[in-house]
Amino acid sequence: MYLTLEHITKRFPARGGEGEVAAVDDVSLGIEQGEFVTLLGPSGCGKTTTLRLIAGFEFPTSGRIVLDGRDLTQVPPHQRDMAMVFQSYAIFPHLSVFENIAYGLKIRKLSATDIRDRVRRALAMSDLTGLENRAPNQLSGGQQQRVALARALVMEPKVLLFDEPLSNLDAKLRVQMRHEIRSLQQDLHITSIYVTHDQAEAMSMSDRIVVMSRGRVQQVGTAQDLYQRPATRFVADFIGQANFIPGRVVGQANGRLAVEAWGQTLHVPRPQRPVGVGEGVVLVVRPEGMRLTTEASGASGVVRRAAYLGAQVDYEIDVAGTPVAVVDTDPRRPAVYTRNDTVRVQMLPETVYVLPEHEA
């Protein structure tokens, strides 16, 4: 691995001065060279503290950080060969675009020729050519973000770090910038670690995503892994939308489980962790894995909400007192059900993912 976190823990004094709180709790992670990895989770989950530990803005209470064979655990930030793009951009308002991008190179005392050449390349990569003499207050939010990105790239770091860099942009510009950042990262093949609480941002940009909660890693995988095969109920609930249907295993054969739920027996893929006959399980089913049917085998439910969105209809259906989300994408649908209509709901077995009851 190019960058390795080995059992990293970071503790801070608790409020009131009594005891300590583990902001990051025994986190181990390996990142390949050129990989784009996102730390994802809700506020307070430890993702930003983990990023700051990697950057050297904080030092771990225990554990090691190793980059390309070099132990960085106690190395100060300016000696780590990393660069960070901050949420606030941190652009110097009194310097031009060129001067902002060149700032770090001047600190390193590069020659004027080297600085000019490297800044011009960074301007071109960041689509800022022609704006080098402008002041920051003459730039749009997207252009200011590009300046912050160019200032990091011009240092030619081994690792590029992003601390929620798009959170101050409007929704449309956020989508544009995340595509630009990902495209640039792939072109340069630069190892990147990105922090966000936005799951769509993480899923659209990352090679792998690290889902965190309460200072610990819940699951590491591709967007598809996390969405289709969540390791815990937290991951299933945080990544996208999910229904959690209680069931019981009544049989198993040929790599599949027979699970009884809603008075039906479903034959679903066997989970990674073994469960035995008679054990309780929770079926994780995405809204698009549910369908409305006229067949008697479906569970009876009552429509509580219906939202027609053209390409799909989003429903909330009460099934035996439990709200169930259903997304109907069938273009042949005969009608859109309305509030208080009685319908029947089925789970598509191939879309069901099983969690042991005690892990859900």
Contacts in CASP RR format, 6 or more apart in sequence:
PFRMAT RR
TARGET T0000
AUTHOR 0000-0000-0000
METHOD contacts of the structure
MODEL  1
MYLTLEHITKRFPARGGEGEVAAVDDVSLGIEQGEFVTLLGPSGCGKTTT
LRLIAGFEFPTSGRIVLDGRDLTQVPPHQRDMAMVFQSYAIFPHLSVFEN
IAYGLKIRKLSATDIRDRVRRALAMSDLTGLENRAPNQLSGGQQQRVALA
RALVMEPKVLLFDEPLSNLDAKLRVQMRHEIRSLQQDLHITSIYVTHDQA
EAMSMSDRIVVMSRGRVQQVGTAQDLYQRPATRFVADFIGQANFIPGRVV
GQANGRLAVEAWGQTLHVPRPQRPVGVGEGVVLVVRPEGMRLTTEASGAS
GVVRRAAYLGAQVDYEIDVAGTPVAVVDTDPRRPAVYTRNDTVRVQMLPE
TVYVLPEHEA
1 30 0 8 1.000
1 31 0 8 1.000
1 32 0 8 1.000
2 31 0 8 1.000
2 32 0 8 1.000
2 33 0 8 1.000
2 34 0 8 1.000
2 35 0 8 1.000
2 67 0 8 1.000
2 68 0 8 1.000
2 191 0 8 1.000
3 30 0 8 1.000
3 31 0 8 1.000
3 54 0 8 1.000
3 65 0 8 1.000
3 66 0 8 1.000
3 67 0 8 1.000
3 68 0 8 1.000
3 159 0 8 1.000
3 191 0 8 1.000
3 193 0 8 1.000
4 29 0 8 1.000
4 30 0 8 1.000
4 31 0 8 1.000
4 64 0 8 1.000
4 65 0 8 1.000
4 66 0 8 1.000
4 67 0 8 1.000
5 27 0 8 1.000
5 28 0 8 1.000
5 29 0 8 1.000
5 30 0 8 1.000
5 50 0 8 1.000
5 53 0 8 1.000
5 54 0 8 1.000
5 63 0 8 1.000
5 64 0 8 1.000
5 65 0 8 1.000
6 28 0 8 1.000
6 63 0 8 1.000
6 64 0 8 1.000
6 65 0 8 1.000
6 66 0 8 1.000
7 26 0 8 1.000
7 27 0 8 1.000
7 28 0 8 1.000
7 62 0 8 1.000
7 63 0 8 1.000
7 64 0 8 1.000
8 24 0 8 1.000
8 26 0 8 1.000
8 27 0 8 1.000
8 28 0 8 1.000
8 50 0 8 1.000
8 53 0 8 1.000
8 60 0 8 1.000
8 62 0 8 1.000
8 63 0 8 1.000
8 64 0 8 1.000
8 65 0 8 1.000
9 22 0 8 1.000
9 24 0 8 1.000
9 25 0 8 1.000
9 26 0 8 1.000
9 27 0 8 1.000
9 60 0 8 1.000
9 61 0 8 1.000
9 62 0 8 1.000
9 63 0 8 1.000
10 22 0 8 1.000
10 23 0 8 1.000
10 24 0 8 1.000
10 49 0 8 1.000
10 53 0 8 1.000
10 58 0 8 1.000
10 60 0 8 1.000
10 61 0 8 1.000
11 20 0 8 1.000
11 21 0 8 1.000
11 22 0 8 1.000
11 23 0 8 1.000
11 61 0 8 1.000
12 20 0 8 1.000
12 21 0 8 1.000
12 23 0 8 1.000
13 19 0 8 1.000
13 20 0 8 1.000
13 21 0 8 1.000
14 20 0 8 1.000
14 21 0 8 1.000
22 215 0 8 1.000
23 44 0 8 1.000
23 46 0 8 1.000
23 49 0 8 1.000
23 215 0 8 1.000
24 46 0 8 1.000
24 49 0 8 1.000
24 50 0 8 1.000
24 53 0 8 1.000
24 60 0 8 1.000
24 215 0 8 1.000
25 214 0 8 1.000
25 215 0 8 1.000
25 216 0 8 1.000
26 216 0 8 1.000
27 50 0 8 1.000
27 212 0 8 1.000
27 215 0 8 1.000
27 216 0 8 1.000
27 217 0 8 1.000
28 217 0 8 1.000
29 37 0 8 1.000
29 210 0 8 1.000
29 217 0 8 1.000
29 220 0 8 1.000
31 37 0 8 1.000
31 191 0 8 1.000
31 193 0 8 1.000
32 191 0 8 1.000
33 68 0 8 1.000
33 189 0 8 1.000
33 191 0 8 1.000
34 185 0 8 1.000
34 189 0 8 1.000
34 190 0 8 1.000
34 191 0 8 1.000
34 192 0 8 1.000
35 191 0 8 1.000
35 192 0 8 1.000
35 207 0 8 1.000
35 208 0 8 1.000
36 182 0 8 1.000
36 185 0 8 1.000
36 186 0 8 1.000
36 192 0 8 1.000
36 194 0 8 1.000
36 205 0 8 1.000
36 206 0 8 1.000
36 207 0 8 1.000
36 208 0 8 1.000
37 192 0 8 1.000
37 193 0 8 1.000
37 194 0 8 1.000
37 206 0 8 1.000
37 207 0 8 1.000
37 208 0 8 1.000
37 209 0 8 1.000
37 210 0 8 1.000
38 193 0 8 1.000
38 194 0 8 1.000
38 195 0 8 1.000
38 196 0 8 1.000
38 201 0 8 1.000
38 202 0 8 1.000
38 205 0 8 1.000
38 206 0 8 1.000
38 208 0 8 1.000
38 209 0 8 1.000
38 210 0 8 1.000
39 46 0 8 1.000
39 47 0 8 1.000
39 50 0 8 1.000
39 51 0 8 1.000
39 193 0 8 1.000
39 194 0 8 1.000
39 195 0 8 1.000
39 196 0 8 1.000
39 210 0 8 1.000
39 212 0 8 1.000
40 47 0 8 1.000
40 196 0 8 1.000
40 197 0 8 1.000
40 199 0 8 1.000
40 202 0 8 1.000
40 209 0 8 1.000
40 210 0 8 1.000
40 211 0 8 1.000
40 212 0 8 1.000
40 238 0 8 1.000
41 47 0 8 1.000
41 197 0 8 1.000
41 211 0 8 1.000
41 212 0 8 1.000
41 213 0 8 1.000
41 238 0 8 1.000
42 197 0 8 1.000
42 213 0 8 1.000
42 238 0 8 1.000
43 197 0 8 1.000
44 215 0 8 1.000
45 212 0 8 1.000
45 213 0 8 1.000
45 214 0 8 1.000
45 215 0 8 1.000
46 212 0 8 1.000
46 215 0 8 1.000
47 195 0 8 1.000
47 197 0 8 1.000
47 210 0 8 1.000
47 212 0 8 1.000
48 163 0 8 1.000
48 164 0 8 1.000
48 195 0 8 1.000
49 58 0 8 1.000
49 215 0 8 1.000
50 195 0 8 1.000
50 212 0 8 1.000
51 84 0 8 1.000
51 161 0 8 1.000
51 163 0 8 1.000
51 193 0 8 1.000
51 195 0 8 1.000
52 58 0 8 1.000
53 59 0 8 1.000
53 60 0 8 1.000
53 65 0 8 1.000
54 65 0 8 1.000
54 82 0 8 1.000
54 159 0 8 1.000
54 161 0 8 1.000
54 193 0 8 1.000
55 77 0 8 1.000
55 80 0 8 1.000
55 82 0 8 1.000
55 84 0 8 1.000
55 161 0 8 1.000
56 72 0 8 1.000
56 75 0 8 1.000
56 76 0 8 1.000
56 77 0 8 1.000
56 80 0 8 1.000
57 77 0 8 1.000
59 73 0 8 1.000
59 74 0 8 1.000
60 73 0 8 1.000
63 73 0 8 1.000
64 71 0 8 1.000
64 73 0 8 1.000
65 71 0 8 1.000
65 72 0 8 1.000
65 73 0 8 1.000
66 72 0 8 1.000
67 80 0 8 1.000
67 81 0 8 1.000
67 158 0 8 1.000
67 159 0 8 1.000
68 158 0 8 1.000
72 80 0 8 1.000
80 159 0 8 1.000
81 157 0 8 1.000
81 158 0 8 1.000
81 159 0 8 1.000
82 157 0 8 1.000
82 158 0 8 1.000
82 159 0 8 1.000
82 160 0 8 1.000
82 161 0 8 1.000
83 151 0 8 1.000
83 152 0 8 1.000
83 153 0 8 1.000
83 155 0 8 1.000
83 157 0 8 1.000
83 159 0 8 1.000
83 160 0 8 1.000
83 161 0 8 1.000
84 152 0 8 1.000
84 160 0 8 1.000
84 161 0 8 1.000
84 162 0 8 1.000
84 163 0 8 1.000
85 145 0 8 1.000
85 148 0 8 1.000
85 149 0 8 1.000
85 152 0 8 1.000
85 160 0 8 1.000
85 161 0 8 1.000
85 162 0 8 1.000
85 163 0 8 1.000
85 165 0 8 1.000
86 148 0 8 1.000
86 163 0 8 1.000
86 165 0 8 1.000
87 163 0 8 1.000
87 164 0 8 1.000
87 165 0 8 1.000
87 167 0 8 1.000
87 168 0 8 1.000
88 168 0 8 1.000
89 144 0 8 1.000
89 145 0 8 1.000
89 147 0 8 1.000
89 148 0 8 1.000
89 168 0 8 1.000
90 148 0 8 1.000
91 100 0 8 1.000
91 136 0 8 1.000
91 144 0 8 1.000
91 147 0 8 1.000
91 148 0 8 1.000
91 151 0 8 1.000
92 99 0 8 1.000
92 100 0 8 1.000
92 103 0 8 1.000
92 136 0 8 1.000
93 135 0 8 1.000
93 136 0 8 1.000
93 137 0 8 1.000
95 103 0 8 1.000
95 136 0 8 1.000
96 132 0 8 1.000
96 133 0 8 1.000
96 134 0 8 1.000
96 135 0 8 1.000
97 123 0 8 1.000
97 128 0 8 1.000
97 131 0 8 1.000
97 132 0 8 1.000
97 133 0 8 1.000
97 134 0 8 1.000
97 135 0 8 1.000
97 136 0 8 1.000
97 139 0 8 1.000
97 147 0 8 1.000
98 119 0 8 1.000
98 123 0 8 1.000
98 132 0 8 1.000
98 133 0 8 1.000
100 136 0 8 1.000
100 147 0 8 1.000
100 151 0 8 1.000
101 119 0 8 1.000
101 122 0 8 1.000
101 123 0 8 1.000
101 132 0 8 1.000
101 147 0 8 1.000
101 150 0 8 1.000
101 151 0 8 1.000
101 154 0 8 1.000
102 115 0 8 1.000
102 119 0 8 1.000
102 154 0 8 1.000
103 151 0 8 1.000
104 151 0 8 1.000
104 154 0 8 1.000
104 155 0 8 1.000
105 114 0 8 1.000
105 115 0 8 1.000
105 118 0 8 1.000
105 119 0 8 1.000
105 154 0 8 1.000
105 155 0 8 1.000
106 115 0 8 1.000
110 118 0 8 1.000
118 154 0 8 1.000
118 156 0 8 1.000
119 132 0 8 1.000
119 150 0 8 1.000
119 154 0 8 1.000
120 129 0 8 1.000
121 154 0 8 1.000
122 128 0 8 1.000
122 150 0 8 1.000
122 151 0 8 1.000
122 153 0 8 1.000
122 154 0 8 1.000
123 129 0 8 1.000
123 130 0 8 1.000
123 131 0 8 1.000
123 132 0 8 1.000
123 150 0 8 1.000
125 150 0 8 1.000
125 153 0 8 1.000
125 184 0 8 1.000
125 188 0 8 1.000
126 146 0 8 1.000
126 147 0 8 1.000
126 149 0 8 1.000
126 150 0 8 1.000
126 153 0 8 1.000
126 184 0 8 1.000
127 146 0 8 1.000
127 180 0 8 1.000
128 143 0 8 1.000
128 146 0 8 1.000
128 147 0 8 1.000
128 150 0 8 1.000
131 139 0 8 1.000
131 143 0 8 1.000
136 144 0 8 1.000
136 147 0 8 1.000
139 147 0 8 1.000
141 168 0 8 1.000
141 169 0 8 1.000
141 173 0 8 1.000
142 169 0 8 1.000
142 173 0 8 1.000
142 177 0 8 1.000
145 165 0 8 1.000
145 166 0 8 1.000
145 169 0 8 1.000
145 177 0 8 1.000
146 180 0 8 1.000
148 165 0 8 1.000
149 165 0 8 1.000
149 181 0 8 1.000
149 184 0 8 1.000
152 160 0 8 1.000
153 160 0 8 1.000
153 184 0 8 1.000
153 188 0 8 1.000
153 190 0 8 1.000
157 190 0 8 1.000
158 191 0 8 1.000
159 190 0 8 1.000
159 191 0 8 1.000
159 192 0 8 1.000
159 193 0 8 1.000
160 185 0 8 1.000
160 190 0 8 1.000
160 191 0 8 1.000
160 192 0 8 1.000
160 193 0 8 1.000
161 192 0 8 1.000
161 193 0 8 1.000
161 194 0 8 1.000
162 181 0 8 1.000
162 192 0 8 1.000
162 193 0 8 1.000
162 194 0 8 1.000
162 195 0 8 1.000
163 195 0 8 1.000
164 195 0 8 1.000
164 196 0 8 1.000
164 197 0 8 1.000
165 177 0 8 1.000
165 181 0 8 1.000
165 194 0 8 1.000
166 173 0 8 1.000
166 174 0 8 1.000
166 177 0 8 1.000
166 178 0 8 1.000
166 196 0 8 1.000
166 198 0 8 1.000
166 201 0 8 1.000
167 196 0 8 1.000
167 198 0 8 1.000
169 177 0 8 1.000
174 201 0 8 1.000
178 201 0 8 1.000
178 204 0 8 1.000
178 205 0 8 1.000
179 204 0 8 1.000
181 205 0 8 1.000
182 204 0 8 1.000
182 205 0 8 1.000
185 192 0 8 1.000
194 202 0 8 1.000
194 205 0 8 1.000
194 206 0 8 1.000
196 202 0 8 1.000
199 238 0 8 1.000
199 239 0 8 1.000
199 240 0 8 1.000
202 209 0 8 1.000
202 223 0 8 1.000
203 209 0 8 1.000
203 223 0 8 1.000
203 226 0 8 1.000
203 227 0 8 1.000
203 239 0 8 1.000
204 223 0 8 1.000
206 222 0 8 1.000
206 223 0 8 1.000
207 222 0 8 1.000
208 220 0 8 1.000
208 221 0 8 1.000
208 222 0 8 1.000
209 220 0 8 1.000
209 221 0 8 1.000
209 222 0 8 1.000
209 223 0 8 1.000
209 226 0 8 1.000
210 217 0 8 1.000
210 219 0 8 1.000
210 220 0 8 1.000
210 221 0 8 1.000
211 217 0 8 1.000
211 218 0 8 1.000
211 219 0 8 1.000
211 220 0 8 1.000
211 226 0 8 1.000
211 234 0 8 1.000
211 235 0 8 1.000
211 238 0 8 1.000
211 239 0 8 1.000
212 218 0 8 1.000
213 234 0 8 1.000
213 238 0 8 1.000
218 231 0 8 1.000
218 232 0 8 1.000
218 234 0 8 1.000
218 235 0 8 1.000
219 225 0 8 1.000
219 226 0 8 1.000
219 230 0 8 1.000
219 231 0 8 1.000
219 232 0 8 1.000
219 235 0 8 1.000
223 239 0 8 1.000
226 235 0 8 1.000
226 239 0 8 1.000
227 239 0 8 1.000
227 240 0 8 1.000
227 286 0 8 1.000
228 353 0 8 1.000
229 272 0 8 1.000
229 353 0 8 1.000
230 236 0 8 1.000
230 239 0 8 1.000
230 242 0 8 1.000
230 284 0 8 1.000
230 353 0 8 1.000
230 355 0 8 1.000
232 355 0 8 1.000
232 359 0 8 1.000
232 360 0 8 1.000
233 244 0 8 1.000
233 282 0 8 1.000
233 284 0 8 1.000
233 355 0 8 1.000
233 359 0 8 1.000
233 360 0 8 1.000
236 242 0 8 1.000
236 244 0 8 1.000
236 284 0 8 1.000
236 353 0 8 1.000
236 355 0 8 1.000
237 244 0 8 1.000
240 286 0 8 1.000
241 286 0 8 1.000
241 287 0 8 1.000
241 325 0 8 1.000
242 284 0 8 1.000
242 285 0 8 1.000
242 286 0 8 1.000
242 287 0 8 1.000
243 283 0 8 1.000
243 284 0 8 1.000
243 285 0 8 1.000
243 286 0 8 1.000
243 287 0 8 1.000
243 290 0 8 1.000
243 324 0 8 1.000
243 325 0 8 1.000
244 282 0 8 1.000
244 283 0 8 1.000
244 284 0 8 1.000
244 360 0 8 1.000
245 261 0 8 1.000
245 262 0 8 1.000
245 282 0 8 1.000
245 283 0 8 1.000
245 285 0 8 1.000
245 322 0 8 1.000
245 324 0 8 1.000
245 347 0 8 1.000
246 261 0 8 1.000
246 280 0 8 1.000
246 281 0 8 1.000
246 282 0 8 1.000
246 283 0 8 1.000
246 357 0 8 1.000
247 259 0 8 1.000
247 260 0 8 1.000
247 261 0 8 1.000
247 280 0 8 1.000
247 281 0 8 1.000
247 282 0 8 1.000
247 283 0 8 1.000
248 259 0 8 1.000
248 260 0 8 1.000
248 261 0 8 1.000
248 278 0 8 1.000
248 279 0 8 1.000
248 280 0 8 1.000
248 281 0 8 1.000
249 257 0 8 1.000
249 258 0 8 1.000
249 259 0 8 1.000
249 275 0 8 1.000
249 276 0 8 1.000
249 277 0 8 1.000
249 278 0 8 1.000
249 279 0 8 1.000
249 280 0 8 1.000
249 281 0 8 1.000
250 258 0 8 1.000
250 259 0 8 1.000
250 260 0 8 1.000
250 265 0 8 1.000
250 277 0 8 1.000
250 278 0 8 1.000
251 257 0 8 1.000
251 258 0 8 1.000
251 277 0 8 1.000
252 258 0 8 1.000
252 270 0 8 1.000
252 276 0 8 1.000
252 277 0 8 1.000
255 269 0 8 1.000
255 270 0 8 1.000
256 267 0 8 1.000
256 268 0 8 1.000
256 269 0 8 1.000
256 270 0 8 1.000
257 267 0 8 1.000
257 268 0 8 1.000
257 269 0 8 1.000
257 270 0 8 1.000
257 271 0 8 1.000
257 275 0 8 1.000
257 281 0 8 1.000
257 354 0 8 1.000
258 265 0 8 1.000
258 266 0 8 1.000
258 267 0 8 1.000
259 265 0 8 1.000
259 266 0 8 1.000
259 267 0 8 1.000
259 268 0 8 1.000
259 281 0 8 1.000
259 283 0 8 1.000
259 352 0 8 1.000
259 354 0 8 1.000
260 266 0 8 1.000
261 283 0 8 1.000
261 347 0 8 1.000
262 298 0 8 1.000
262 299 0 8 1.000
262 319 0 8 1.000
262 320 0 8 1.000
262 347 0 8 1.000
263 299 0 8 1.000
264 297 0 8 1.000
264 298 0 8 1.000
264 299 0 8 1.000
264 346 0 8 1.000
266 283 0 8 1.000
266 347 0 8 1.000
266 349 0 8 1.000
266 352 0 8 1.000
267 349 0 8 1.000
268 283 0 8 1.000
268 349 0 8 1.000
268 350 0 8 1.000
268 352 0 8 1.000
268 354 0 8 1.000
269 350 0 8 1.000
269 352 0 8 1.000
269 353 0 8 1.000
269 354 0 8 1.000
270 354 0 8 1.000
271 281 0 8 1.000
271 353 0 8 1.000
271 354 0 8 1.000
271 355 0 8 1.000
271 356 0 8 1.000
273 356 0 8 1.000
273 359 0 8 1.000
275 281 0 8 1.000
275 354 0 8 1.000
275 356 0 8 1.000
279 356 0 8 1.000
279 357 0 8 1.000
280 356 0 8 1.000
280 357 0 8 1.000
281 354 0 8 1.000
281 355 0 8 1.000
281 356 0 8 1.000
281 357 0 8 1.000
281 360 0 8 1.000
282 354 0 8 1.000
282 355 0 8 1.000
282 356 0 8 1.000
282 357 0 8 1.000
282 360 0 8 1.000
283 347 0 8 1.000
283 352 0 8 1.000
283 353 0 8 1.000
283 354 0 8 1.000
284 352 0 8 1.000
284 353 0 8 1.000
284 354 0 8 1.000
284 355 0 8 1.000
284 360 0 8 1.000
285 347 0 8 1.000
285 348 0 8 1.000
285 351 0 8 1.000
285 352 0 8 1.000
285 353 0 8 1.000
286 351 0 8 1.000
287 314 0 8 1.000
287 325 0 8 1.000
287 326 0 8 1.000
287 327 0 8 1.000
288 327 0 8 1.000
288 329 0 8 1.000
288 351 0 8 1.000
289 327 0 8 1.000
289 347 0 8 1.000
289 348 0 8 1.000
289 351 0 8 1.000
289 352 0 8 1.000
290 324 0 8 1.000
290 325 0 8 1.000
290 326 0 8 1.000
290 327 0 8 1.000
290 345 0 8 1.000
290 346 0 8 1.000
290 347 0 8 1.000
290 348 0 8 1.000
291 326 0 8 1.000
291 328 0 8 1.000
291 330 0 8 1.000
291 345 0 8 1.000
291 346 0 8 1.000
291 348 0 8 1.000
292 315 0 8 1.000
292 326 0 8 1.000
292 328 0 8 1.000
292 337 0 8 1.000
292 343 0 8 1.000
292 344 0 8 1.000
292 345 0 8 1.000
292 346 0 8 1.000
293 344 0 8 1.000
293 345 0 8 1.000
293 346 0 8 1.000
294 344 0 8 1.000
295 344 0 8 1.000
295 346 0 8 1.000
296 344 0 8 1.000
297 344 0 8 1.000
297 346 0 8 1.000
298 344 0 8 1.000
298 345 0 8 1.000
298 346 0 8 1.000
299 319 0 8 1.000
299 320 0 8 1.000
299 344 0 8 1.000
299 345 0 8 1.000
299 346 0 8 1.000
300 319 0 8 1.000
300 342 0 8 1.000
300 343 0 8 1.000
300 344 0 8 1.000
301 317 0 8 1.000
301 318 0 8 1.000
301 319 0 8 1.000
301 320 0 8 1.000
301 342 0 8 1.000
301 343 0 8 1.000
301 344 0 8 1.000
301 345 0 8 1.000
302 317 0 8 1.000
302 318 0 8 1.000
302 340 0 8 1.000
302 341 0 8 1.000
302 342 0 8 1.000
302 343 0 8 1.000
303 315 0 8 1.000
303 316 0 8 1.000
303 317 0 8 1.000
303 318 0 8 1.000
303 337 0 8 1.000
303 338 0 8 1.000
303 339 0 8 1.000
303 340 0 8 1.000
303 341 0 8 1.000
303 342 0 8 1.000
303 343 0 8 1.000
304 316 0 8 1.000
304 317 0 8 1.000
304 318 0 8 1.000
304 323 0 8 1.000
304 339 0 8 1.000
305 314 0 8 1.000
305 315 0 8 1.000
305 316 0 8 1.000
305 339 0 8 1.000
306 313 0 8 1.000
306 314 0 8 1.000
306 315 0 8 1.000
306 336 0 8 1.000
306 337 0 8 1.000
306 338 0 8 1.000
306 339 0 8 1.000
307 313 0 8 1.000
307 314 0 8 1.000
307 315 0 8 1.000
308 336 0 8 1.000
311 329 0 8 1.000
312 327 0 8 1.000
312 328 0 8 1.000
312 329 0 8 1.000
313 327 0 8 1.000
313 328 0 8 1.000
313 333 0 8 1.000
313 336 0 8 1.000
313 337 0 8 1.000
314 325 0 8 1.000
314 326 0 8 1.000
314 327 0 8 1.000
314 328 0 8 1.000
315 325 0 8 1.000
315 326 0 8 1.000
315 327 0 8 1.000
315 328 0 8 1.000
315 337 0 8 1.000
316 323 0 8 1.000
316 324 0 8 1.000
316 325 0 8 1.000
316 326 0 8 1.000
317 323 0 8 1.000
317 324 0 8 1.000
317 326 0 8 1.000
317 343 0 8 1.000
317 345 0 8 1.000
318 324 0 8 1.000
319 345 0 8 1.000
324 345 0 8 1.000
326 345 0 8 1.000
337 343 0 8 1.000
END
